[in-house]
Amino acid sequence: MKSKKLCLNLRDRIVSRHRSGDGYRKISAALKVPISTVAFIIHKWKQFGTMRTLPRAGRLAKLSNRGRRALVREVTKNSMVTLKELQHFSVERGEPSRRITISAALHQSGLYGRVARQKPLLSKRHMTSHLEFAKRHLKDSRTMRNKILWSEETKIELFGLNGKRHIWRKPATAHHLANPYSEAWWHDVFHGVATGQLCDCP
């Protein structure tokens, strides 16, 4: 969190004491200012010849730190929230609501809009059955493995398009269980139980 700026009079006193030969620790104790602040002010005076606040480089952020943290919390609660919904949320808080401002703030926090993975939602029971099946057939030959019918690979669209859904997530977290998968796969597509079955194929 940013601390309050020191008044110009106090900065002048710090530099005056430094020019008189006082060390950083002595100045800090006398004026009750942290040593790091004393060192920064003296370094700035040596480099720029002034103790005043210099003009900042670039344009100041329109979205406050509090507003950015609120957006991150909202996205963390619901990663499928859209930019339009985030705009309404930002307006309710009295913050800037331009789409580019909101997306830039989320990018600054490491969150990016990505297409959700289209994969069946596996429960712990499915994962356990996968592991048990793999252990049972670990020593099977390639010919035997080719006879396995994977029910989760059977995809039949019942209605609608097998569309895409975007979510907010951090890079390299596509396969994390915390990230939801595409709802189009959950609701619009029929799929079997995630297990394998052996088929006596010719």
C-alpha positions as CSV (number, residue, x, y, z in Angstrom):
1,M,0.0,0.0,0.0
2,K,1.3,3.5,-0.9
3,S,2.4,5.7,2.0
4,K,1.7,9.4,2.3
5,K,4.2,11.7,0.6
6,L,6.6,13.7,2.8
7,C,6.0,17.4,2.8
8,L,8.6,19.5,0.9
9,N,9.8,21.1,4.2
10,L,10.7,17.8,5.7
11,R,12.5,16.7,2.5
12,D,14.5,20.0,2.7
13,R,15.5,19.2,6.3
14,I,16.7,15.8,5.3
15,V,18.9,17.1,2.5
16,S,20.2,20.0,4.8
17,R,21.2,17.5,7.5
18,H,22.9,15.3,4.9
19,R,24.9,18.3,3.6
20,S,25.9,19.1,7.2
21,G,27.5,15.6,7.4
22,D,24.8,13.6,9.2
23,G,24.5,9.9,8.3
24,Y,21.3,8.2,7.2
25,R,20.7,6.5,10.5
26,K,21.2,9.8,12.5
27,I,18.8,11.7,10.1
28,S,16.2,8.9,10.4
29,A,16.3,8.9,14.2
30,A,16.2,12.7,14.5
31,L,13.3,13.3,12.0
32,K,11.5,9.9,12.6
33,V,11.6,9.0,9.0
34,P,12.5,5.4,7.8
35,I,16.1,5.0,6.7
36,S,15.0,3.7,3.2
37,T,13.0,7.0,2.7
38,V,16.0,9.1,3.8
39,A,18.2,7.2,1.4
40,F,15.7,7.6,-1.5
41,I,15.3,11.4,-1.0
42,I,19.1,12.0,-0.8
43,H,19.6,9.8,-3.9
44,K,16.9,11.7,-5.8
45,W,18.5,15.0,-4.8
46,K,21.9,13.9,-6.0
47,Q,20.6,12.6,-9.3
48,F,18.1,15.3,-10.2
49,G,19.1,18.2,-8.0
50,T,15.6,18.6,-6.5
51,M,13.4,17.1,-3.8
52,R,10.1,17.9,-5.6
53,T,7.9,15.2,-7.0
54,L,8.9,14.7,-10.7
55,P,6.4,14.3,-13.5
56,R,5.3,10.7,-13.9
57,A,6.1,8.9,-17.1
58,G,3.0,7.9,-19.2
59,R,-0.6,8.3,-18.5
60,L,-2.1,7.6,-15.0
61,A,-4.3,4.6,-14.6
62,K,-8.0,5.4,-14.7
63,L,-9.0,2.4,-12.7
64,S,-8.1,2.6,-9.0
65,N,-6.3,-0.3,-7.2
66,R,-9.4,-1.0,-5.2
67,G,-11.5,-1.2,-8.4
68,R,-9.0,-3.6,-10.0
69,R,-8.9,-5.9,-7.0
70,A,-12.7,-5.9,-7.0
71,L,-12.7,-7.0,-10.7
72,V,-10.2,-9.8,-9.9
73,R,-12.3,-11.0,-7.0
74,E,-15.4,-11.0,-9.3
75,V,-13.6,-13.0,-12.0
76,T,-12.1,-15.4,-9.4
77,K,-15.7,-16.1,-8.1
78,N,-17.0,-16.7,-11.6
79,S,-14.5,-17.2,-14.4
80,M,-17.2,-17.3,-17.0
81,V,-18.3,-13.7,-16.3
82,T,-18.4,-11.6,-19.5
83,L,-16.9,-8.2,-20.1
84,K,-20.4,-6.8,-20.4
85,E,-21.3,-8.0,-17.0
86,L,-18.0,-6.7,-15.6
87,Q,-18.8,-3.3,-17.2
88,H,-22.1,-3.2,-15.2
89,F,-20.3,-4.3,-12.1
90,S,-17.7,-1.5,-12.6
91,V,-20.4,1.2,-13.2
92,E,-22.2,0.1,-9.9
93,R,-18.9,0.8,-8.1
94,G,-18.5,4.2,-9.8
95,E,-15.4,3.1,-11.6
96,P,-14.5,3.5,-15.3
97,S,-16.3,1.0,-17.4
98,R,-14.6,0.9,-20.8
99,R,-14.1,-2.7,-22.1
100,I,-10.4,-2.0,-22.9
101,T,-9.8,-0.5,-19.4
102,I,-11.3,-3.6,-17.7
103,S,-9.5,-6.1,-19.8
104,A,-6.2,-4.3,-19.4
105,A,-6.7,-4.3,-15.6
106,L,-7.3,-8.1,-15.7
107,H,-4.3,-8.6,-17.9
108,Q,-2.2,-6.7,-15.4
109,S,-3.3,-9.3,-12.8
110,G,-2.4,-12.2,-15.1
111,L,-5.9,-13.1,-16.1
112,Y,-6.7,-13.6,-19.8
113,G,-9.8,-14.6,-21.8
114,R,-9.3,-18.1,-23.2
115,V,-11.6,-20.7,-24.8
116,A,-12.6,-23.3,-22.2
117,R,-11.4,-26.8,-22.9
118,Q,-14.0,-29.0,-24.5
119,K,-13.6,-32.1,-22.3
120,P,-16.1,-34.2,-20.2
121,L,-16.4,-33.1,-16.6
122,L,-14.7,-36.0,-14.8
123,S,-15.7,-36.6,-11.2
124,K,-13.5,-38.3,-8.7
125,R,-15.3,-41.6,-9.4
126,H,-14.5,-41.3,-13.1
127,M,-10.8,-40.6,-12.3
128,T,-10.6,-43.6,-10.0
129,S,-12.2,-45.9,-12.6
130,H,-9.7,-44.6,-15.2
131,L,-6.8,-45.3,-13.0
132,E,-8.0,-48.8,-12.0
133,F,-8.7,-49.7,-15.7
134,A,-5.2,-48.5,-16.7
135,K,-3.6,-50.6,-13.9
136,R,-5.5,-53.7,-14.9
137,H,-4.5,-53.4,-18.6
138,L,-1.0,-52.1,-18.1
139,K,0.7,-55.1,-19.6
140,D,-1.7,-55.6,-22.5
141,S,-0.3,-55.8,-26.0
142,R,-0.9,-53.0,-28.6
143,T,-3.3,-55.3,-30.4
144,M,-5.4,-55.7,-27.3
145,R,-5.4,-52.0,-26.6
146,N,-6.7,-51.3,-30.1
147,K,-9.8,-53.3,-29.2
148,I,-10.7,-51.0,-26.4
149,L,-13.8,-48.8,-27.0
150,W,-13.5,-45.5,-25.1
151,S,-17.0,-44.4,-24.3
152,E,-15.9,-40.8,-23.6
153,E,-14.8,-40.5,-27.2
154,T,-18.3,-41.1,-28.4
155,K,-19.8,-37.6,-29.0
156,I,-23.4,-37.2,-30.2
157,E,-24.8,-33.7,-30.5
158,L,-28.4,-33.7,-29.2
159,F,-29.3,-30.1,-30.1
160,G,-27.7,-26.8,-30.9
161,L,-24.1,-26.2,-32.0
162,N,-21.1,-27.5,-30.2
163,G,-20.1,-23.9,-29.4
164,K,-17.2,-22.4,-27.5
165,R,-17.3,-20.6,-24.2
166,H,-14.6,-18.2,-23.0
167,I,-13.3,-18.1,-19.4
168,W,-10.9,-15.9,-17.5
169,R,-7.8,-17.8,-16.4
170,K,-4.0,-17.5,-15.9
171,P,-1.6,-18.9,-18.5
172,A,-0.7,-22.6,-18.3
173,T,-3.8,-23.4,-16.2
174,A,-6.0,-24.8,-19.0
175,H,-6.2,-28.3,-17.5
176,H,-6.6,-27.3,-13.9
177,L,-9.7,-28.7,-12.4
178,A,-10.6,-25.3,-10.9
179,N,-11.2,-24.0,-14.4
180,P,-14.6,-24.9,-15.8
181,Y,-15.0,-26.6,-19.1
182,S,-17.2,-25.5,-22.0
183,E,-20.8,-25.6,-21.1
184,A,-21.7,-26.5,-24.7
185,W,-20.1,-29.9,-24.0
186,W,-21.8,-30.4,-20.7
187,H,-25.4,-29.7,-21.8
188,D,-25.6,-29.9,-25.6
189,V,-23.6,-33.1,-26.1
190,F,-24.3,-36.6,-25.0
191,H,-21.3,-38.7,-23.8
192,G,-20.9,-42.0,-22.0
193,V,-19.3,-42.8,-18.7
194,A,-15.6,-42.2,-18.7
195,T,-14.5,-45.8,-18.7
196,G,-13.1,-48.2,-21.2
197,Q,-14.6,-51.5,-22.4
198,L,-13.0,-54.4,-24.2
199,C,-14.5,-55.4,-27.5
200,D,-13.9,-58.7,-29.2
201,C,-13.4,-57.2,-32.6
202,P,-12.1,-59.2,-35.6
